[in-house]
């Protein structure tokens, strides 16, 4: 139950503007999600007087990013001449491969000279690769998670998952949990397994459902109407790199968008 990518585009651009980024070079998966997010983010940048430069795209099956990095270096050098290093950023639109991308980019002087931003909660996996984590720290990499990830309940569940299975939980897992209960409750309330009845009842019941990931109200397209994105960055803490919350973007369909205070749980 994520929100539509319009809110993600607005959130990431809002964070970039807070960081005084003017020009963005996307490094993106060449698939439906990647291309849609490029377009959504470009529209948001345009409305904020920012600029999206030519995106560098790669096949989702790519393992060696040498060619993509060569194109990215060219794009960054051109951007530096016009905008200067301090106002340029790479926007990494990737899933699990983000860890390999940052690891392979480690040590490159051009790629290391600008800020990097991420787009997906799976980027929590970057911490599992030493080279990727060090590069992320150097370029002040920031990525978003969806939902109430910095809440007490989420942290408790995440710590339990890490203790039992030795892995970091991606924030969408809480979405999936809430979605399963929403489907179950809707089925029970509808009292029927007729698909048409279920489709009619789902948005009605969703208006009253508030799960661990937040309010489940749906918009006309069937996406979540509310959007909460917490931005995270790897920072040194007691000799190790730990994720720390940077900011929180909230979209409320009744009140609009705003930035909320975040607390460091450490």
C-alpha positions as CSV (number, residue, x, y, z in Angstrom):
1,X,0.0,0.0,0.0
2,X,2.4,2.7,-1.1
3,X,1.4,6.1,-2.2
4,X,1.8,7.1,-5.9
5,X,5.2,8.3,-7.0
6,X,4.1,11.9,-7.4
7,X,4.5,12.2,-3.6
8,X,7.9,10.5,-3.7
9,X,9.0,12.9,-6.4
10,X,7.8,15.9,-4.4
11,X,9.5,14.6,-1.3
12,X,12.9,13.9,-2.8
13,X,12.9,17.3,-4.6
14,X,11.9,19.0,-1.4
15,X,14.9,17.4,0.4
16,X,17.2,18.4,-2.5
17,X,16.0,22.0,-2.3
18,X,16.6,22.0,1.4
19,X,20.2,20.9,0.6
20,X,20.5,23.7,-2.1
21,X,20.7,21.3,-5.0
22,X,19.9,22.9,-8.3
23,X,20.7,20.3,-11.0
24,X,20.2,16.6,-10.9
25,X,21.6,13.7,-13.0
26,X,19.5,10.5,-12.6
27,X,21.2,7.1,-12.7
28,X,18.2,4.9,-13.2
29,X,16.8,1.5,-13.9
30,X,15.5,1.4,-17.5
31,X,12.1,0.0,-16.6
32,X,8.5,1.2,-16.1
33,X,9.1,2.3,-12.5
34,X,12.4,4.0,-13.2
35,X,11.1,5.9,-16.2
36,X,8.0,7.0,-14.4
37,X,10.0,8.2,-11.4
38,X,12.3,10.2,-13.7
39,X,9.3,11.9,-15.2
40,X,7.6,12.6,-11.9
41,X,10.8,14.0,-10.3
42,X,11.5,16.1,-13.4
43,X,8.1,17.7,-13.1
44,X,8.6,18.5,-9.5
45,X,12.1,19.9,-10.1
46,X,10.7,22.2,-12.8
47,X,8.0,23.5,-10.4
48,X,10.8,24.3,-7.9
49,X,13.1,26.0,-10.5
50,X,15.5,23.1,-10.5
51,X,16.9,21.2,-13.5
52,X,16.9,17.5,-14.4
53,X,19.8,16.8,-16.8
54,X,19.9,13.8,-19.2
55,X,19.3,10.6,-17.3
56,X,21.8,7.7,-17.4
57,X,19.9,4.5,-17.7
58,X,20.9,0.9,-17.2
59,X,19.2,-2.5,-17.7
60,X,17.8,-4.0,-14.5
61,X,19.9,-7.0,-15.2
62,X,23.2,-5.1,-15.2
63,X,26.0,-6.4,-13.0
64,X,28.9,-4.3,-14.2
65,X,28.2,-0.6,-14.2
66,X,31.4,0.5,-15.9
67,X,29.5,1.8,-19.0
68,X,26.9,3.6,-16.9
69,X,29.6,5.2,-14.8
70,X,31.4,6.5,-17.9
71,X,28.3,8.2,-19.1
72,X,27.6,9.5,-15.7
73,X,31.0,11.1,-15.4
74,X,30.5,12.8,-18.7
75,X,27.2,14.2,-17.5
76,X,28.6,15.3,-14.2
77,X,31.5,17.1,-15.8
78,X,29.2,19.0,-18.1
79,X,27.0,19.9,-15.2
80,X,29.9,21.1,-13.1
81,X,30.9,23.6,-15.7
82,X,27.5,25.2,-15.6
83,X,26.4,24.8,-12.0
84,X,29.4,24.0,-9.9
85,X,30.0,20.9,-7.7
86,X,28.1,22.1,-4.7
87,X,24.7,22.3,-6.4
88,X,24.7,19.1,-8.4
89,X,23.4,15.7,-7.3
90,X,23.1,12.1,-8.6
91,X,19.6,10.7,-8.1
92,X,20.0,6.9,-7.9
93,X,16.7,5.2,-8.9
94,X,17.4,1.6,-8.1
95,X,16.3,-1.4,-6.0
96,X,18.7,-3.9,-4.4
97,X,21.4,-3.2,-7.0
98,X,22.0,0.1,-5.3
99,X,24.5,-1.7,-3.0
100,X,26.5,-2.9,-6.0
101,X,26.4,0.5,-7.7
102,X,27.7,2.4,-4.7
103,X,30.4,-0.3,-4.1
104,X,31.6,-0.1,-7.7
105,X,31.5,3.7,-7.6
106,X,33.8,3.7,-4.6
107,X,37.1,5.4,-5.3
108,X,36.0,7.3,-8.4
109,X,37.1,10.9,-7.9
110,X,34.3,12.4,-10.2
111,X,31.5,10.3,-8.8
112,X,32.7,11.0,-5.3
113,X,32.7,14.8,-5.8
114,X,28.9,15.3,-5.7
115,X,26.0,14.5,-3.4
116,X,24.0,11.3,-4.0
117,X,20.3,10.6,-3.2
118,X,18.4,7.3,-3.3
119,X,14.8,6.4,-4.1
120,X,13.9,3.2,-2.4
121,X,13.8,1.6,1.1
122,X,15.9,-1.3,-0.1
123,X,18.9,1.0,0.1
124,X,19.1,0.1,3.8
125,X,21.1,-2.9,2.4
126,X,24.0,-0.6,1.5
127,X,25.2,-0.9,5.1
128,X,26.0,-4.6,4.5
129,X,28.8,-3.7,2.0
130,X,31.8,-1.9,3.5
131,X,32.8,-0.2,0.3
132,X,29.3,0.8,-0.5
133,X,28.7,2.2,3.1
134,X,32.0,4.2,3.0
135,X,31.1,5.7,-0.4
136,X,27.6,6.5,0.9
137,X,29.0,8.3,3.9
138,X,31.5,10.2,1.7
139,X,28.8,11.5,-0.7
140,X,26.3,12.1,2.1
141,X,23.9,9.6,0.5
142,X,20.3,10.1,1.6
143,X,17.4,7.7,0.9
144,X,13.7,7.6,1.8
145,X,11.6,5.1,3.6
146,X,7.8,5.0,3.4
147,X,5.6,5.0,6.5
148,X,6.2,5.4,10.2
149,X,9.7,3.8,10.2
150,X,11.1,5.9,13.0
151,X,8.2,5.1,15.3
152,X,8.6,3.1,18.5
153,X,6.5,0.2,17.2
154,X,8.4,0.0,13.9
155,X,11.8,0.0,15.7
156,X,10.7,-2.8,18.1
157,X,9.6,-5.0,15.2
158,X,12.7,-4.2,13.2
159,X,15.0,-5.1,16.1
160,X,13.1,-8.3,16.6
161,X,13.6,-9.2,12.9
162,X,17.3,-8.4,13.1
163,X,17.6,-10.5,16.3
164,X,15.8,-13.5,14.9
165,X,17.0,-13.5,11.3
166,X,20.1,-11.4,11.2
167,X,18.8,-9.1,8.4
168,X,17.6,-5.5,8.2
169,X,13.8,-5.1,7.6
170,X,12.8,-3.0,4.6
171,X,10.0,-0.5,5.5
172,X,7.6,-1.9,2.9
173,X,7.3,-5.1,5.0
174,X,5.1,-3.1,7.4
175,X,3.0,-1.9,4.4
176,X,2.6,-5.6,3.4
177,X,1.5,-6.5,7.0
178,X,-1.1,-3.7,7.0
179,X,-2.3,-4.6,3.5
180,X,-2.9,-8.2,4.5
181,X,-5.0,-7.2,7.5
182,X,-6.9,-4.6,5.5
183,X,-7.8,-7.3,2.9
184,X,-8.8,-9.7,5.7
185,X,-11.0,-7.2,7.5
186,X,-12.6,-6.0,4.3
187,X,-13.4,-9.6,3.4
188,X,-15.0,-10.2,6.8
189,X,-17.0,-7.0,6.7
190,X,-18.2,-7.6,3.1
191,X,-19.4,-11.0,4.0
192,X,-18.9,-12.1,0.4
193,X,-16.2,-13.4,-1.9
194,X,-17.7,-11.6,-4.8
195,X,-14.9,-9.4,-6.4
196,X,-17.2,-6.5,-7.3
197,X,-18.5,-6.4,-3.7
198,X,-14.9,-6.5,-2.4
199,X,-13.8,-3.6,-4.7
200,X,-16.7,-1.5,-3.5
201,X,-16.0,-2.2,0.2
202,X,-12.2,-1.9,0.2
203,X,-11.9,2.0,-0.1
204,X,-14.8,2.4,2.4
205,X,-13.2,0.3,5.0
206,X,-9.7,1.7,4.3
207,X,-11.0,5.1,5.4
208,X,-11.3,3.8,9.0
209,X,-8.1,1.6,9.0
210,X,-5.0,2.9,10.6
211,X,-2.1,0.4,10.7
212,X,1.5,0.4,11.8
213,X,2.4,2.2,8.5
214,X,-0.2,4.9,9.0
215,X,-3.6,5.8,7.6
216,X,-4.8,3.6,4.8
217,X,-7.2,6.0,3.1
218,X,-7.1,5.4,-0.7
219,X,-7.3,8.0,-3.5
220,X,-9.4,7.6,-6.7
221,X,-6.7,5.6,-8.4
222,X,-6.5,3.1,-5.5
223,X,-3.2,4.3,-4.2
224,X,-2.6,5.4,-0.6
225,X,-3.8,9.0,-0.2
226,X,-1.4,9.7,2.7
227,X,2.3,9.8,2.2
228,X,5.0,9.8,4.9
229,X,8.7,9.7,3.9
230,X,11.6,9.7,6.3
231,X,15.0,10.4,4.9
232,X,18.0,8.6,6.3
233,X,21.8,9.0,6.0
234,X,24.7,6.9,7.2
235,X,26.7,8.7,9.8
236,X,29.6,7.7,12.1
237,X,28.5,6.7,15.6
238,X,30.8,5.0,18.1
239,X,33.3,4.0,15.4
240,X,30.7,2.5,13.1
241,X,28.4,3.8,10.3
242,X,24.8,3.9,11.4
243,X,21.6,5.1,9.7
244,X,20.3,8.3,11.3
245,X,17.0,10.1,10.4
246,X,17.5,13.4,8.6
247,X,14.0,14.7,7.9
248,X,10.4,13.7,7.4
249,X,8.0,14.7,4.6
250,X,4.3,14.3,5.2
251,X,1.5,14.6,2.7
252,X,-2.0,14.8,4.2
253,X,-4.8,14.9,1.6
254,X,-6.8,17.2,3.8
255,X,-4.0,19.5,4.9
256,X,-1.4,19.3,2.1
257,X,2.4,18.7,2.4
258,X,4.7,19.7,5.2
259,X,8.0,18.8,6.9
260,X,7.9,17.2,10.3
261,X,10.4,17.0,13.1
262,X,12.3,13.7,13.4
263,X,14.0,12.3,16.5
264,X,17.2,10.3,16.5
265,X,16.4,7.0,18.2
266,X,20.0,6.3,19.1
